[in-house]
């Protein structure tokens, strides 16, 4: 029998192939393409308006463009990572999702209040989106914590 040197868990982690899993790569490309497409679509729609727009409308267009740029940046960032992320990408995506859904719900609710139309449907749909994205954020946080605990167990480090 041959004796192979035993590598520590940290050495094994550092020796991982510097490539994203196919699943992560697909998510990254999807986020990048959706962000770019959204930015182009919203920017074109904003730019091509035939007349002057109210300040609230400019603010809404700017907000939606910013969200699309955030997804573009996230997708690009994720594609350039060459190290194990331990669910950091999921945490960032959850953060973008929480901010975007809360802000969009607020904007839609303000618009319905100003128009005097029913606020109920806007709050119901917005609340549903916020609830789903918060559940995903909690799940991402739990996954990251589990991965970091497992890494600590394998490397023999104490609790953080």
C-alpha positions as CSV (number, residue, x, y, z in Angstrom):
1,X,0.0,0.0,0.0
2,X,1.1,3.5,-0.7
3,X,0.9,6.1,1.9
4,X,-0.6,9.3,0.5
5,X,-0.1,12.5,2.5
6,X,-3.3,13.5,4.2
7,X,-4.4,17.0,3.2
8,X,-6.2,19.2,5.7
9,X,-9.7,20.4,4.8
10,X,-8.4,23.9,4.2
11,X,-5.8,22.5,1.7
12,X,-8.6,20.6,-0.1
13,X,-10.8,23.7,-0.2
14,X,-7.9,25.8,-1.6
15,X,-7.2,23.1,-4.2
16,X,-10.6,23.1,-5.6
17,X,-10.8,23.7,-9.3
18,X,-11.2,27.5,-9.9
19,X,-14.5,27.2,-11.7
20,X,-18.1,27.8,-10.9
21,X,-20.5,24.9,-10.9
22,X,-22.7,24.7,-13.9
23,X,-25.7,25.6,-11.8
24,X,-24.0,28.7,-10.4
25,X,-22.8,29.7,-13.9
26,X,-26.3,29.4,-15.3
27,X,-27.7,31.6,-12.5
28,X,-24.9,34.1,-13.1
29,X,-25.6,34.3,-16.8
30,X,-29.3,34.5,-16.3
31,X,-28.9,37.4,-13.8
32,X,-26.5,39.2,-16.1
33,X,-28.7,38.8,-19.2
34,X,-31.9,39.8,-17.3
35,X,-30.1,42.8,-15.9
36,X,-28.8,44.0,-19.2
37,X,-32.1,43.4,-21.0
38,X,-34.0,45.2,-18.2
39,X,-31.6,48.1,-18.3
40,X,-31.9,48.4,-22.1
41,X,-35.7,48.1,-22.0
42,X,-36.3,50.6,-19.1
43,X,-33.7,53.0,-20.5
44,X,-35.1,52.9,-23.9
45,X,-38.7,53.3,-22.6
46,X,-37.5,56.3,-20.4
47,X,-35.6,57.9,-23.2
48,X,-38.3,57.5,-25.9
49,X,-41.1,59.2,-23.9
50,X,-42.6,61.8,-26.3
51,X,-43.2,64.6,-23.8
52,X,-41.9,65.9,-20.5
53,X,-42.4,63.5,-17.6
54,X,-43.3,64.4,-14.0
55,X,-40.6,64.1,-11.4
56,X,-42.1,61.0,-9.8
57,X,-42.0,59.2,-13.1
58,X,-38.3,60.1,-13.6
59,X,-37.7,58.8,-10.1
60,X,-39.5,55.5,-10.9
61,X,-37.6,55.0,-14.1
62,X,-34.3,55.8,-12.3
63,X,-35.2,53.3,-9.6
64,X,-36.0,50.5,-12.0
65,X,-32.9,51.2,-14.0
66,X,-30.8,51.0,-10.8
67,X,-32.4,47.6,-10.0
68,X,-31.5,46.3,-13.4
69,X,-28.0,47.6,-13.1
70,X,-27.7,45.9,-9.7
71,X,-28.6,42.6,-11.3
72,X,-26.2,43.2,-14.1
73,X,-23.4,43.9,-11.6
74,X,-24.3,40.8,-9.6
75,X,-24.3,38.5,-12.6
76,X,-20.9,39.9,-13.8
77,X,-19.5,39.7,-10.3
78,X,-20.6,36.1,-9.9
79,X,-19.2,35.1,-13.2
80,X,-15.8,36.4,-12.2
81,X,-15.5,34.5,-8.9
82,X,-13.1,31.7,-8.9
83,X,-13.2,30.7,-5.3
84,X,-15.8,28.9,-3.2
85,X,-18.4,31.5,-2.2
86,X,-20.1,29.6,0.6
87,X,-23.5,31.0,-0.5
88,X,-22.3,34.6,-0.5
89,X,-23.8,35.0,-4.0
90,X,-27.2,33.9,-2.7
91,X,-27.0,36.4,0.2
92,X,-26.2,39.2,-2.3
93,X,-29.1,38.2,-4.6
94,X,-31.5,38.1,-1.6
95,X,-30.4,41.6,-0.6
96,X,-31.0,42.9,-4.1
97,X,-34.4,41.2,-4.1
98,X,-35.5,42.5,-0.7
99,X,-34.6,46.1,-1.6
100,X,-36.2,45.9,-5.0
101,X,-39.4,44.4,-3.9
102,X,-39.8,46.7,-0.9
103,X,-39.1,49.8,-3.0
104,X,-41.3,48.7,-5.8
105,X,-44.2,48.0,-3.4
106,X,-43.7,51.4,-1.8
107,X,-43.7,53.2,-5.2
108,X,-46.8,51.3,-6.4
109,X,-48.6,52.0,-3.1
110,X,-47.8,55.7,-3.2
111,X,-49.1,55.9,-6.8
112,X,-52.4,54.1,-5.9
113,X,-52.9,56.4,-2.9
114,X,-52.3,59.6,-5.0
115,X,-54.7,58.3,-7.7
116,X,-57.3,57.4,-5.1
117,X,-57.6,53.9,-6.5
118,X,-57.7,50.8,-4.3
119,X,-54.6,50.3,-2.2
120,X,-55.5,46.8,-1.2
121,X,-54.5,45.0,-4.4
122,X,-51.2,46.9,-4.5
123,X,-50.4,46.0,-0.9
124,X,-51.5,42.4,-1.4
125,X,-49.4,41.8,-4.4
126,X,-46.4,43.8,-3.1
127,X,-46.7,42.0,0.3
128,X,-46.7,38.7,-1.4
129,X,-43.5,39.6,-3.3
130,X,-41.9,40.9,-0.1
131,X,-42.8,37.8,1.8
132,X,-41.4,35.4,-0.8
133,X,-38.2,37.3,-1.1
134,X,-37.8,37.5,2.7
135,X,-38.3,33.8,2.9
136,X,-35.6,33.3,0.2
137,X,-33.3,35.7,2.1
138,X,-33.8,33.7,5.4
139,X,-33.1,30.4,3.5
140,X,-29.9,31.9,1.9
141,X,-28.7,33.1,5.3
142,X,-29.3,29.6,6.8
143,X,-27.5,27.9,4.0
144,X,-24.5,30.2,4.3
145,X,-24.4,29.7,8.1
146,X,-24.5,25.9,7.6
147,X,-21.7,25.9,5.0
148,X,-19.5,28.1,7.2
149,X,-20.2,25.8,10.3
150,X,-19.3,22.8,8.2
151,X,-16.1,24.5,7.0
152,X,-15.2,25.3,10.6
153,X,-15.8,21.7,11.5
154,X,-13.6,20.4,8.7
155,X,-10.8,22.9,9.4
156,X,-10.9,22.5,13.1
157,X,-11.5,26.2,13.8
158,X,-13.5,27.3,16.7
159,X,-17.0,28.9,16.3
160,X,-17.0,32.3,14.8
